[in-house]
Amino acid sequence: MNYGMSILFRAIPLIMAVFCFGYGAFIYGYGDAPSRVVAGPVVFSLGMICIALFCTAATIIRQIIHTYNKSSKYGLPILAYAAAVITIIGGICIFTNSTSSSSFVAGHVVAGVGLITMCVATAATSSTRFSLIPANSKSIGNDIPNGAFSEGQERILKLVAIVTSTVAWIWAFILLGSSHSHPAYFVAGHVMAGIACICTSLIALVATIARQIRNVYSEKERSKWPELVLLMGTTSLVWGLFVIFADSSSTNGVIGYIMIGLGLVCYSISSKVILLAKIWRHEFKLSNRIPLIPIMTALSCLFLAAFVFELASMHDDYFIPSRVLTGLGAICFTLFSIVSILESGTSGKG
């Protein structure tokens, strides 16, 4: 990877972050409709995921182009975790001070986005020793290389992702359990379940990176971790379709389309897990095609958003998923940048 391309791949997450921040602020500020109270903060918060993905991208790229130093090693993960904490606290503040069902839903979803950001920050932290993966992949034995994570550090990284995902699932089912009391719980609970699917997918990414760095990645894991991510993506997508077709109400449509978008984000994450699995001690001639996966999911989000924009012209409730799907498309495009970096760093081209 040349220096120019390294700048481009680092710029993409930042550009997508600026887009989410700007678009979210524009949605929120350009009117006082309840749908804007939900869509604005949610799209804005998606920019925090982009910031954490930028930290992941910069962590890997700096190792590839040999500009990685102590400030990058500690500063980038700290920035990613700071983005996660700010987003979670922001979401909690929104729903605890909520005066309407719209702000209640927005607060819970923003806090859920913070949980995703926390998992992405853990992926950034696990990538701090990424440079060991290409060498380990070419080795024959399973000796743990110098400078790799200790077994305890590997467990901590996976534990952070697992605990965060568990919190998301518990949060989702608590909200769904209270859905009989108010529709806002129904909406927030389903969206939180889709968010939990993404967090669970990121467990696979964190585990794959950490275990390949330690050179303890097994043959069984080459299928186990990709299957987990694909399962989560399919779960969210099918769940969303079921919600849409189970009831013709616009409330179900809002939930369903957002869950489909969250499932597409899971499929984007799968590109990273699949790439790392396929090239581990095997030659995979189609590795340079894997970055097409997040490109296709990004386009799917944007095309779906276009159709939902039309639905919004007939019913105001669809205002929310049309805008959120656009933000999720930005997340998928950011993941294209990350998987392209991984492909370059593990193919020997860098």
Buried (B, 14 or more C-beta within 10 A) or exposed (E): BEEEBBEBBBEBBBBBBEBBBEBBBBBBEEEEEBBBBBBBBBBBBBBBBBBBBBBBBBBBBBBBBEEBEEEBBEBBBBBBBBBBBBBBEBBBEBBEEBEEBBBBBBBBBBBBBBBBBBBBBBBBBBBBBBBBBBEBBEEEEEEBEEEBBEEEBBEBBBEBBBEBBBBBBEBBBEBBEBBEEEEBBBBBBBBBBBBBBBBBBBBBBBBBBBBBBBBBBEEEBBEBBBBBBBBBBBBBBEBBBEBBEEEEBBBBBBBBBBBBBBBBBBBBBBBBBBBBBBBBEEEBEEBBEBBEBBBBBBBBBBEBBEEBBEBBEEEEBBBBBBBBBBBBBBBBBBBBBBBBBBBBBBBEEB
